[in-house]
Amino acid sequence: QLDVGGGGGRASSCCFVRDAAIARRELPIQIDQSTTLVNVSFDGRSYVYRYDLTGQFGSAADFRKWFERENVPNICTGEDTAPLIEFGVSFIYEYELDGATVAIPIDQSICRKL
């Protein structure tokens, strides 16, 4: 169980699993010209978002650096994501890039380094 909302209130991970299942009903979702969200799941203490990419993105290392620079700060401070991260939920963003999966985890330790 996760302590969500402070004050010792607990929320079962089943709530997060249910939220992910509800989100999956709308998939796939075209995010932009190059990015399609194809799966959302909740595994243990992590939301996992899986995306397909089309187009040229360079190497996996270059993509990871770009994502960490352009997206991680917004996720760590986001109105919807920051409270969950603070209470121990992590987010894993997985991208299919040139036949390989690039997985980028974001959790309390990552956000505290910003």
N, C-alpha and C positions, 0 to 999 in steps of 0.2 A: 504494500500500500504506500501511497505517496502522501506526504503532508502538503496539501494544497490550500492556499488561502490564508496561511498563518493561523495562529491561535490554536494549533494542535488539531485542527480539522483534518480528517483523512478522506482521501478519495481513492477508491479502488481503481486499479489499472484497467478494469473492465470498462470504465467510462471513457478512457482514452482509446481503447480498442474499438468501442462503439463509434466514437467520433471519427476514427480513421475509416471504418466501414461505411459510414454515411458519406464521407468525402469521396470514397471510391465510386459511389453511384454516379457521380458526374464525370468520371474519367472516360477517355482521355480529355485533357484540357490543354488547348494550345495557348501557351503563355505569351509567346512572341513568335516572330518569323522563324526562329531557329530552335525553340524549346517547347517540348510537349511533356506535361506531367502525365505519367502512365500508371503510377501506383502510389498509394499511401498506406502505410501500416504502422502499427504500434507494437514494438517488440521489447518486452521487459520494461525499460524506463525511457525508451527512445521512439520518437516519431521518425519514420524512414520515408523520405520522399524520393521517388525514382523518376528520372527524366530521360527522355531521348533527345539527342541533339542532332541537328542537321547543319551542314555548313562547315566552314573552316575555323577551327579554334586553336590551332597550333598543338603543341605537345600537352600531355596530361599535366606536367609540372607547370607550364605556363597558364593553363586553365585554372589550376588550383590556386596559383598566386593571384590571378585576376579575381576569382571568386572570393578569396579571403580578404582582399583589399576592398572590393566593391560591395559585398553582400554581408559578410560576417558582422561588421559593426551595426548594420541595420537590424539584423536578426537578434543580436544581443540586447538591443535597446527597444525592440519592437513592442508595441502596445499589447499584442497578443502573445508574443513569444517570451519576452523578458520575465514575466511572472512565473511562467512554467519552468524556465531555465533556473531561476532563483530557487525553486522548490525541487530541483533535482531531475527534471525532465531534460533529455537531450534531443537534439535534432540531427539527423544524418541525411545529407543530401547526396544522392547517388546519380551520377551522370554516365551514360554510355557515350564514350568518346573513342573513335577509331577502334572499335572492337574491344575496348577495355573499359572497366568500370572505375570511375574516379569517385571515391567516397570521401566526403568532407563532414566530419563530425563537429558539432558545436554544442558545448556544455559549459557548466560553471567555470571550469578551469580555463577554457579558451576565452570566455567573456571577461574574466577578471584580469587577463593580460592586456586588455585594450586600454 
